[in-house]
Amino acid sequence: MAEKMLKITLVKSPIGAVPKNRATIEAMGLTKMNKSIVLPDNDATRGMIRKVGYMLKVEEA
């Protein structure tokens, strides 16, 4: 059985965001607007999404 994956897209600029949230976006590997990444659907990823979800669009991959 393959692990579930999430496609995460940065839809809001982190320029004006709290530095901690900006660091979370960078740690996820999102560097530019509208860039998408695919990460595993686990607790660590879900926690990051919960923290900066207002800047992201999340879909099942």
PQR file with spaces between the fields and no chain letter, atoms N, CA, C, O and H, PARSE charges and radii, in Angstrom:
ATOM       1  N    MET     1       0.835   -1.188    0.000 -0.4000 1.5000
ATOM       2  CA   MET     1       0.000    0.000    0.000 -0.0000 2.0000
ATOM       3  C    MET     1       0.883    1.255    0.000  0.5500 1.7000
ATOM       4  O    MET     1       1.777    1.394    0.834 -0.5500 1.4000
ATOM       5  N    ALA     2       0.626    2.144   -0.921 -0.4000 1.5000
ATOM       6  CA   ALA     2       1.412    3.371   -1.015 -0.0000 2.0000
ATOM       7  C    ALA     2       0.984    4.363    0.065  0.5500 1.7000
ATOM       8  O    ALA     2      -0.182    4.423    0.455 -0.5500 1.4000
ATOM       9  H    ALA     2      -0.100    2.031   -1.599  0.4000 1.0000
ATOM      10  N    GLU     3       1.942    5.122    0.526 -0.4000 1.5000
ATOM      11  CA   GLU     3       1.655    6.129    1.547 -0.0000 2.0000
ATOM      12  C    GLU     3       0.864    7.279    0.924  0.5500 1.7000
ATOM      13  O    GLU     3       1.126    7.676   -0.211 -0.5500 1.4000
ATOM      14  H    GLU     3       2.889    5.074    0.210  0.4000 1.0000
ATOM      15  N    LYS     4      -0.096    7.803    1.664 -0.4000 1.5000
ATOM      16  CA   LYS     4      -0.883    8.928    1.157 -0.0000 2.0000
ATOM      17  C    LYS     4       0.012   10.155    1.061  0.5500 1.7000
ATOM      18  O    LYS     4       0.860   10.392    1.921 -0.5500 1.4000
ATOM      19  H    LYS     4      -0.309    7.480    2.586  0.4000 1.0000
ATOM      20  N    MET     5      -0.193   10.933   -0.006 -0.4000 1.5000
ATOM      21  CA   MET     5       0.603   12.127   -0.226 -0.0000 2.0000
ATOM      22  C    MET     5      -0.318   13.340   -0.344  0.5500 1.7000
ATOM      23  O    MET     5      -1.482   13.214   -0.726 -0.5500 1.4000
ATOM      24  H    MET     5      -0.881   10.740   -0.704  0.4000 1.0000
ATOM      25  N    LEU     6       0.214   14.510   -0.013 -0.4000 1.5000
ATOM      26  CA   LEU     6      -0.526   15.762   -0.123 -0.0000 2.0000
ATOM      27  C    LEU     6       0.210   16.692   -1.085  0.5500 1.7000
ATOM      28  O    LEU     6       1.429   16.848   -1.004 -0.5500 1.4000
ATOM      29  H    LEU     6       1.159   14.612    0.297  0.4000 1.0000
ATOM      30  N    LYS     7      -0.539   17.301   -1.987 -0.4000 1.5000
ATOM      31  CA   LYS     7       0.026   18.314   -2.874 -0.0000 2.0000
ATOM      32  C    LYS     7      -0.262   19.665   -2.231  0.5500 1.7000
ATOM      33  O    LYS     7      -1.419   20.023   -2.008 -0.5500 1.4000
ATOM      34  H    LYS     7      -1.529   17.174   -2.052  0.4000 1.0000
ATOM      35  N    ILE     8       0.789   20.406   -1.936 -0.4000 1.5000
ATOM      36  CA   ILE     8       0.673   21.672   -1.221 -0.0000 2.0000
ATOM      37  C    ILE     8       1.191   22.793   -2.120  0.5500 1.7000
ATOM      38  O    ILE     8       2.300   22.717   -2.648 -0.5500 1.4000
ATOM      39  H    ILE     8       1.729   20.115   -2.117  0.4000 1.0000
ATOM      40  N    THR     9       0.369   23.839   -2.287 -0.4000 1.5000
ATOM      41  CA   THR     9       0.716   24.972   -3.148 -0.0000 2.0000
ATOM      42  C    THR     9       0.711   26.251   -2.323  0.5500 1.7000
ATOM      43  O    THR     9      -0.204   26.486   -1.534 -0.5500 1.4000
ATOM      44  H    THR     9      -0.533   23.901   -1.858  0.4000 1.0000
ATOM      45  N    LEU    10       1.738   27.075   -2.509 -0.4000 1.5000
ATOM      46  CA   LEU    10       1.818   28.364   -1.824 -0.0000 2.0000
ATOM      47  C    LEU    10       0.992   29.384   -2.608  0.5500 1.7000
ATOM      48  O    LEU    10       1.322   29.697   -3.751 -0.5500 1.4000
ATOM      49  H    LEU    10       2.481   26.883   -3.150  0.4000 1.0000
ATOM      50  N    VAL    11      -0.080   29.904   -2.002 -0.4000 1.5000
ATOM      51  CA   VAL    11      -0.974   30.822   -2.710 -0.0000 2.0000
ATOM      52  C    VAL    11      -0.941   32.247   -2.151  0.5500 1.7000
ATOM      53  O    VAL    11      -1.504   33.162   -2.750 -0.5500 1.4000
ATOM      54  H    VAL    11      -0.348   29.649   -1.073  0.4000 1.0000
ATOM      55  N    LYS    12      -0.276   32.435   -0.997 -0.4000 1.5000
ATOM      56  CA   LYS    12      -0.177   33.782   -0.421 -0.0000 2.0000
ATOM      57  C    LYS    12       1.282   34.029   -0.071  0.5500 1.7000
ATOM      58  O    LYS    12       1.961   33.153    0.466 -0.5500 1.4000
ATOM      59  H    LYS    12       0.182   31.692   -0.510  0.4000 1.0000
ATOM      60  N    SER    13       1.754   35.224   -0.379 -0.4000 1.5000
ATOM      61  CA   SER    13       3.151   35.554   -0.134 -0.0000 2.0000
ATOM      62  C    SER    13       3.469   35.586    1.358  0.5500 1.7000
ATOM      63  O    SER    13       2.707   36.156    2.139 -0.5500 1.4000
ATOM      64  H    SER    13       1.203   35.935   -0.816  0.4000 1.0000
ATOM      65  N    PRO    14       4.590   34.976    1.765 -0.5600 1.5000
ATOM      66  CA   PRO    14       4.985   35.003    3.179  0.2800 2.0000
ATOM      67  C    PRO    14       5.758   36.268    3.559  0.5500 1.7000
ATOM      68  O    PRO    14       6.289   36.346    4.667 -0.5500 1.4000
ATOM      69  N    ILE    15       5.832   37.258    2.670 -0.4000 1.5000
ATOM      70  CA   ILE    15       6.628   38.457    2.935 -0.0000 2.0000
ATOM      71  C    ILE    15       6.193   39.162    4.227  0.5500 1.7000
ATOM      72  O    ILE    15       7.040   39.513    5.049 -0.5500 1.4000
ATOM      73  H    ILE    15       5.401   37.195    1.770  0.4000 1.0000
ATOM      74  N    GLY    16       4.902   39.371    4.412 -0.4000 1.5000
ATOM      75  CA   GLY    16       4.443   40.078    5.597 -0.0000 2.0000
ATOM      76  C    GLY    16       4.128   39.181    6.778  0.5500 1.7000
ATOM      77  O    GLY    16       3.610   39.648    7.793 -0.5500 1.4000
ATOM      78  H    GLY    16       4.214   39.086    3.744  0.4000 1.0000
ATOM      79  N    ALA    17       4.434   37.908    6.658 -0.4000 1.5000
ATOM      80  CA   ALA    17       4.064   36.939    7.691 -0.0000 2.0000
ATOM      81  C    ALA    17       5.010   37.013    8.893  0.5500 1.7000
ATOM      82  O    ALA    17       6.104   37.572    8.812 -0.5500 1.4000
ATOM      83  H    ALA    17       4.855   37.528    5.834  0.4000 1.0000
ATOM      84  N    VAL    18       4.564   36.440    9.993 -0.4000 1.5000
ATOM      85  CA   VAL    18       5.380   36.316   11.198 -0.0000 2.0000
ATOM      86  C    VAL    18       6.638   35.505   10.826  0.5500 1.7000
ATOM      87  O    VAL    18       6.540   34.526   10.087 -0.5500 1.4000
ATOM      88  H    VAL    18       3.676   35.986   10.059  0.4000 1.0000
ATOM      89  N    PRO    19       7.806   35.902   11.326 -0.5600 1.5000
ATOM      90  CA   PRO    19       9.037   35.181   10.967  0.2800 2.0000
ATOM      91  C    PRO    19       8.972   33.671   11.210  0.5500 1.7000
ATOM      92  O    PRO    19       9.518   32.897   10.424 -0.5500 1.4000
ATOM      93  N    LYS    20       8.315   33.249   12.285 -0.4000 1.5000
ATOM      94  CA   LYS    20       8.194   31.815   12.577 -0.0000 2.0000
ATOM      95  C    LYS    20       7.403   31.105   11.472  0.5500 1.7000
ATOM      96  O    LYS    20       7.746   29.994   11.068 -0.5500 1.4000
ATOM      97  H    LYS    20       7.872   33.878   12.923  0.4000 1.0000
ATOM      98  N    ASN    21       6.329   31.767   10.983 -0.4000 1.5000
ATOM      99  CA   ASN    21       5.537   31.180    9.907 -0.0000 2.0000
ATOM     100  C    ASN    21       6.318   31.162    8.602  0.5500 1.7000
ATOM     101  O    ASN    21       6.213   30.213    7.824 -0.5500 1.4000
ATOM     102  H    ASN    21       6.050   32.670   11.311  0.4000 1.0000
ATOM     103  N    ARG    22       7.100   32.209    8.360 -0.4000 1.5000
ATOM     104  CA   ARG    22       7.931   32.264    7.154 -0.0000 2.0000
ATOM     105  C    ARG    22       8.944   31.110    7.167  0.5500 1.7000
ATOM     106  O    ARG    22       9.205   30.493    6.134 -0.5500 1.4000
ATOM     107  H    ARG    22       7.185   32.980    8.992  0.4000 1.0000
ATOM     108  N    ALA    23       9.508   30.831    8.342 -0.4000 1.5000
ATOM     109  CA   ALA    23      10.466   29.735    8.482 -0.0000 2.0000
ATOM     110  C    ALA    23       9.794   28.388    8.227  0.5500 1.7000
ATOM     111  O    ALA    23      10.406   27.487    7.654 -0.5500 1.4000
ATOM     112  H    ALA    23       9.296   31.333    9.181  0.4000 1.0000
ATOM     113  N    THR    24       8.541   28.248    8.649 -0.4000 1.5000
ATOM     114  CA   THR    24       7.800   27.001    8.416 -0.0000 2.0000
ATOM     115  C    THR    24       7.585   26.779    6.923  0.5500 1.7000
ATOM     116  O    THR    24       7.754   25.665    6.427 -0.5500 1.4000
ATOM     117  H    THR    24       8.044   28.980    9.115  0.4000 1.0000
ATOM     118  N    ILE    25       7.211   27.841    6.207 -0.4000 1.5000
ATOM     119  CA   ILE    25       7.022   27.752    4.756 -0.0000 2.0000
ATOM     120  C    ILE    25       8.317   27.331    4.081  0.5500 1.7000
ATOM     121  O    ILE    25       8.308   26.482    3.189 -0.5500 1.4000
ATOM     122  H    ILE    25       7.074   28.745    6.610  0.4000 1.0000
ATOM     123  N    GLU    26       9.440   27.925    4.507 -0.4000 1.5000
ATOM     124  CA   GLU    26      10.736   27.603    3.934 -0.0000 2.0000
ATOM     125  C    GLU    26      11.126   26.155    4.246  0.5500 1.7000
ATOM     126  O    GLU    26      11.696   25.469    3.397 -0.5500 1.4000
ATOM     127  H    GLU    26       9.447   28.615    5.232  0.4000 1.0000
ATOM     128  N    ALA    27      10.823   25.697    5.448 -0.4000 1.5000
ATOM     129  CA   ALA    27      11.158   24.331    5.859 -0.0000 2.0000
ATOM     130  C    ALA    27      10.374   23.296    5.048  0.5500 1.7000
ATOM     131  O    ALA    27      10.836   22.173    4.845 -0.5500 1.4000
ATOM     132  H    ALA    27      10.360   26.254    6.138  0.4000 1.0000
ATOM     133  N    MET    28       9.185   23.687    4.589 -0.4000 1.5000
ATOM     134  CA   MET    28       8.385   22.781    3.763 -0.0000 2.0000
ATOM     135  C    MET    28       8.944   22.676    2.348  0.5500 1.7000
ATOM     136  O    MET    28       8.590   21.763    1.602 -0.5500 1.4000
ATOM     137  H    MET    28       8.810   24.599    4.754  0.4000 1.0000
ATOM     138  N    GLY    29       9.816   23.613    1.982 -0.4000 1.5000
ATOM     139  CA   GLY    29      10.403   23.588    0.652 -0.0000 2.0000
ATOM     140  C    GLY    29       9.704   24.500   -0.338  0.5500 1.7000
ATOM     141  O    GLY    29       9.946   24.424   -1.543 -0.5500 1.4000
ATOM     142  H    GLY    29      10.103   24.354    2.588  0.4000 1.0000
ATOM     143  N    LEU    30       8.830   25.368    0.178 -0.4000 1.5000
ATOM     144  CA   LEU    30       8.121   26.302   -0.696 -0.0000 2.0000
ATOM     145  C    LEU    30       8.919   27.596   -0.769  0.5500 1.7000
ATOM     146  O    LEU    30       9.148   28.253    0.246 -0.5500 1.4000
ATOM     147  H    LEU    30       8.633   25.430    1.157  0.4000 1.0000
ATOM     148  N    THR    31       9.346   27.962   -1.993 -0.4000 1.5000
ATOM     149  CA   THR    31      10.207   29.131   -2.142 -0.0000 2.0000
ATOM     150  C    THR    31       9.547   30.248   -2.939  0.5500 1.7000
ATOM     151  O    THR    31       9.888   31.416   -2.751 -0.5500 1.4000
ATOM     152  H    THR    31       9.161   27.429   -2.818  0.4000 1.0000
ATOM     153  N    LYS    32       8.615   29.919   -3.820 -0.4000 1.5000
ATOM     154  CA   LYS    32       7.995   30.924   -4.676 -0.0000 2.0000
ATOM     155  C    LYS    32       6.480   30.776   -4.661  0.5500 1.7000
ATOM     156  O    LYS    32       5.948   29.717   -4.327 -0.5500 1.4000
ATOM     157  H    LYS    32       8.338   28.970   -3.973  0.4000 1.0000
ATOM     158  N    MET    33       5.800   31.846   -5.026 -0.4000 1.5000
ATOM     159  CA   MET    33       4.340   31.815   -5.141 -0.0000 2.0000
ATOM     160  C    MET    33       3.921   30.789   -6.194  0.5500 1.7000
ATOM     161  O    MET    33       4.586   30.624   -7.217 -0.5500 1.4000
ATOM     162  H    MET    33       6.232   32.706   -5.297  0.4000 1.0000
ATOM     163  N    ASN    34       2.826   30.116   -5.932 -0.4000 1.5000
ATOM     164  CA   ASN    34       2.238   29.117   -6.827 -0.0000 2.0000
ATOM     165  C    ASN    34       3.129   27.906   -7.069  0.5500 1.7000
ATOM     166  O    ASN    34       2.865   27.125   -7.984 -0.5500 1.4000
ATOM     167  H    ASN    34       2.285   30.250   -5.102  0.4000 1.0000
ATOM     168  N    LYS    35       4.176   27.733   -6.272 -0.4000 1.5000
ATOM     169  CA   LYS    35       4.994   26.530   -6.363 -0.0000 2.0000
ATOM     170  C    LYS    35       4.293   25.415   -5.591  0.5500 1.7000
ATOM     171  O    LYS    35       3.768   25.642   -4.501 -0.5500 1.4000
ATOM     172  H    LYS    35       4.390   28.367   -5.529  0.4000 1.0000
ATOM     173  N    SER    36       4.288   24.219   -6.159 -0.4000 1.5000
ATOM     174  CA   SER    36       3.657   23.069   -5.508 -0.0000 2.0000
ATOM     175  C    SER    36       4.718   22.054   -5.115  0.5500 1.7000
ATOM     176  O    SER    36       5.720   21.875   -5.808 -0.5500 1.4000
ATOM     177  H    SER    36       4.715   24.035   -7.045  0.4000 1.0000
ATOM     178  N    ILE    37       4.476   21.395   -3.991 -0.4000 1.5000
ATOM     179  CA   ILE    37       5.323   20.303   -3.543 -0.0000 2.0000
ATOM     180  C    ILE    37       4.425   19.156   -3.127  0.5500 1.7000
ATOM     181  O    ILE    37       3.248   19.356   -2.826 -0.5500 1.4000
ATOM     182  H    ILE    37       3.662   21.540   -3.428  0.4000 1.0000
ATOM     183  N    VAL    38       4.976   17.959   -3.109 -0.4000 1.5000
ATOM     184  CA   VAL    38       4.232   16.783   -2.661 -0.0000 2.0000
ATOM     185  C    VAL    38       4.940   16.244   -1.422  0.5500 1.7000
ATOM     186  O    VAL    38       6.115   15.880   -1.470 -0.5500 1.4000
ATOM     187  H    VAL    38       5.932   17.796   -3.353  0.4000 1.0000
ATOM     188  N    LEU    39       4.207   16.201   -0.314 -0.4000 1.5000
ATOM     189  CA   LEU    39       4.758   15.714    0.949 -0.0000 2.0000
ATOM     190  C    LEU    39       3.892   14.576    1.473  0.5500 1.7000
ATOM     191  O    LEU    39       2.708   14.500    1.146 -0.5500 1.4000
ATOM     192  H    LEU    39       3.253   16.497   -0.275  0.4000 1.0000
ATOM     193  N    PRO    40       4.474   13.682    2.292 -0.5600 1.5000
ATOM     194  CA   PRO    40       3.679   12.599    2.870  0.2800 2.0000
ATOM     195  C    PRO    40       2.637   13.126    3.838  0.5500 1.7000
ATOM     196  O    PRO    40       2.857   14.130    4.515 -0.5500 1.4000
ATOM     197  N    ASP    41       1.504   12.445    3.900 -0.4000 1.5000
ATOM     198  CA   ASP    41       0.409   12.839    4.799 -0.0000 2.0000
ATOM     199  C    ASP    41       0.678   12.227    6.167  0.5500 1.7000
ATOM     200  O    ASP    41       0.178   11.148    6.486 -0.5500 1.4000
ATOM     201  H    ASP    41       1.325   11.629    3.350  0.4000 1.0000
ATOM     202  N    ASN    42       1.482   12.934    6.978 -0.4000 1.5000
ATOM     203  CA   ASN    42       1.768   12.447    8.330 -0.0000 2.0000
ATOM     204  C    ASN    42       1.548   13.576    9.341  0.5500 1.7000
ATOM     205  O    ASN    42       1.190   14.692    8.964 -0.5500 1.4000
ATOM     206  H    ASN    42       1.889   13.810    6.718  0.4000 1.0000
ATOM     207  N    ASP    43       1.761   13.285   10.603 -0.4000 1.5000
ATOM     208  CA   ASP    43       1.488   14.264   11.660 -0.0000 2.0000
ATOM     209  C    ASP    43       2.364   15.507   11.545  0.5500 1.7000
ATOM     210  O    ASP    43       1.900   16.616   11.811 -0.5500 1.4000
ATOM     211  H    ASP    43       2.053   12.379   10.909  0.4000 1.0000
ATOM     212  N    ALA    44       3.629   15.334   11.150 -0.4000 1.5000
ATOM     213  CA   ALA    44       4.533   16.483   11.034 -0.0000 2.0000
ATOM     214  C    ALA    44       4.056   17.434    9.942  0.5500 1.7000
ATOM     215  O    ALA    44       4.027   18.649   10.139 -0.5500 1.4000
ATOM     216  H    ALA    44       4.006   14.433   10.934  0.4000 1.0000
ATOM     217  N    THR    45       3.686   16.885    8.800 -0.4000 1.5000
ATOM     218  CA   THR    45       3.195   17.704    7.694 -0.0000 2.0000
ATOM     219  C    THR    45       1.884   18.375    8.073  0.5500 1.7000
ATOM     220  O    THR    45       1.683   19.556    7.790 -0.5500 1.4000
ATOM     221  H    THR    45       3.710   15.899    8.640  0.4000 1.0000
ATOM     222  N    ARG    46       0.992   17.627    8.712 -0.4000 1.5000
ATOM     223  CA   ARG    46      -0.303   18.189    9.130 -0.0000 2.0000
ATOM     224  C    ARG    46      -0.110   19.341   10.113  0.5500 1.7000
ATOM     225  O    ARG    46      -0.846   20.326   10.063 -0.5500 1.4000
ATOM     226  H    ARG    46       1.155   16.667    8.942  0.4000 1.0000
ATOM     227  N    GLY    47       0.868   19.227   10.999 -0.4000 1.5000
ATOM     228  CA   GLY    47       1.145   20.294   11.949 -0.0000 2.0000
ATOM     229  C    GLY    47       1.623   21.560   11.265  0.5500 1.7000
ATOM     230  O    GLY    47       1.217   22.663   11.631 -0.5500 1.4000
ATOM     231  H    GLY    47       1.466   18.427   11.039  0.4000 1.0000
ATOM     232  N    MET    48       2.493   21.400   10.262 -0.4000 1.5000
ATOM     233  CA   MET    48       2.974   22.552    9.491 -0.0000 2.0000
ATOM     234  C    MET    48       1.819   23.215    8.746  0.5500 1.7000
ATOM     235  O    MET    48       1.723   24.441    8.700 -0.5500 1.4000
ATOM     236  H    MET    48       2.823   20.504    9.964  0.4000 1.0000
ATOM     237  N    ILE    49       0.941   22.393    8.160 -0.4000 1.5000
ATOM     238  CA   ILE    49      -0.211   22.922    7.427 -0.0000 2.0000
ATOM     239  C    ILE    49      -1.129   23.687    8.373  0.5500 1.7000
ATOM     240  O    ILE    49      -1.644   24.747    8.019 -0.5500 1.4000
ATOM     241  H    ILE    49       1.019   21.397    8.197  0.4000 1.0000
ATOM     242  N    ARG    50      -1.333   23.158    9.566 -0.4000 1.5000
ATOM     243  CA   ARG    50      -2.199   23.818   10.548 -0.0000 2.0000
ATOM     244  C    ARG    50      -1.633   25.191   10.925  0.5500 1.7000
ATOM     245  O    ARG    50      -2.384   26.143   11.141 -0.5500 1.4000
ATOM     246  H    ARG    50      -0.914   22.296    9.854  0.4000 1.0000
ATOM     247  N    LYS    51      -0.304   25.281   11.003 -0.4000 1.5000
ATOM     248  CA   LYS    51       0.364   26.521   11.407 -0.0000 2.0000
ATOM     249  C    LYS    51       0.238   27.624   10.350  0.5500 1.7000
ATOM     250  O    LYS    51      -0.003   28.783   10.688 -0.5500 1.4000
ATOM     251  H    LYS    51       0.306   24.507   10.828  0.4000 1.0000
ATOM     252  N    VAL    52       0.399   27.265    9.076 -0.4000 1.5000
ATOM     253  CA   VAL    52       0.434   28.273    8.000 -0.0000 2.0000
ATOM     254  C    VAL    52      -0.607   27.985    6.916  0.5500 1.7000
ATOM     255  O    VAL    52      -0.421   28.337    5.752 -0.5500 1.4000
ATOM     256  H    VAL    52       0.595   26.324    8.801  0.4000 1.0000
ATOM     257  N    GLY    53      -1.689   27.347    7.313 -0.4000 1.5000
ATOM     258  CA   GLY    53      -2.717   26.939    6.347 -0.0000 2.0000
ATOM     259  C    GLY    53      -3.347   28.081    5.581  0.5500 1.7000
ATOM     260  O    GLY    53      -3.841   27.887    4.471 -0.5500 1.4000
ATOM     261  H    GLY    53      -1.840   27.061    8.259  0.4000 1.0000
ATOM     262  N    TYR    54      -3.337   29.286    6.167 -0.4000 1.5000
ATOM     263  CA   TYR    54      -3.946   30.431    5.497 -0.0000 2.0000
ATOM     264  C    TYR    54      -3.161   30.863    4.259  0.5500 1.7000
ATOM     265  O    TYR    54      -3.659   31.653    3.457 -0.5500 1.4000
ATOM     266  H    TYR    54      -2.936   29.444    7.069  0.4000 1.0000
ATOM     267  N    MET    55      -1.940   30.352    4.099 -0.4000 1.5000
ATOM     268  CA   MET    55      -1.120   30.692    2.927 -0.0000 2.0000
ATOM     269  C    MET    55      -1.082   29.561    1.902  0.5500 1.7000
ATOM     270  O    MET    55      -0.454   29.702    0.852 -0.5500 1.4000
ATOM     271  H    MET    55      -1.536   29.711    4.751  0.4000 1.0000
ATOM     272  N    LEU    56      -1.742   28.449    2.193 -0.4000 1.5000
ATOM     273  CA   LEU    56      -1.576   27.249    1.369 -0.0000 2.0000
ATOM     274  C    LEU    56      -2.897   26.783    0.752  0.5500 1.7000
ATOM     275  O    LEU    56      -3.985   27.104    1.231 -0.5500 1.4000
ATOM     276  H    LEU    56      -2.251   28.335    3.045  0.4000 1.0000
ATOM     277  N    LYS    57      -2.757   26.013   -0.329 -0.4000 1.5000
ATOM     278  CA   LYS    57      -3.864   25.251   -0.886 -0.0000 2.0000
ATOM     279  C    LYS    57      -3.424   23.797   -0.825  0.5500 1.7000
ATOM     280  O    LYS    57      -2.369   23.445   -1.352 -0.5500 1.4000
ATOM     281  H    LYS    57      -1.874   25.752   -0.718  0.4000 1.0000
ATOM     282  N    VAL    58      -4.223   22.952   -0.185 -0.4000 1.5000
ATOM     283  CA   VAL    58      -3.841   21.558    0.039 -0.0000 2.0000
ATOM     284  C    VAL    58      -4.797   20.643   -0.688  0.5500 1.7000
ATOM     285  O    VAL    58      -6.013   20.783   -0.566 -0.5500 1.4000
ATOM     286  H    VAL    58      -5.079   23.238    0.244  0.4000 1.0000
ATOM     287  N    GLU    59      -4.240   19.685   -1.464 -0.4000 1.5000
ATOM     288  CA   GLU    59      -5.028   18.705   -2.187 -0.0000 2.0000
ATOM     289  C    GLU    59      -4.426   17.328   -1.970  0.5500 1.7000
ATOM     290  O    GLU    59      -3.247   17.213   -1.635 -0.5500 1.4000
ATOM     291  H    GLU    59      -3.252   19.571   -1.564  0.4000 1.0000
ATOM     292  N    GLU    60      -5.215   16.289   -2.154 -0.4000 1.5000
ATOM     293  CA   GLU    60      -4.654   14.937   -2.101 -0.0000 2.0000
ATOM     294  C    GLU    60      -3.957   14.662   -3.422  0.5500 1.7000
ATOM     295  O    GLU    60      -4.485   14.974   -4.490 -0.5500 1.4000
ATOM     296  H    GLU    60      -6.172   16.382   -2.426  0.4000 1.0000
ATOM     297  N    ALA    61      -2.762   14.074   -3.344 -0.4000 1.5000
ATOM     298  CA   ALA    61      -1.997   13.793   -4.554 -0.0000 2.0000
ATOM     299  C    ALA    61      -2.124   12.323   -4.928  0.5500 1.7000
ATOM     300  O    ALA    61      -1.548   11.887   -5.924 -0.5500 1.4000
ATOM     301  H    ALA    61      -2.334   13.820   -2.476  0.4000 1.0000
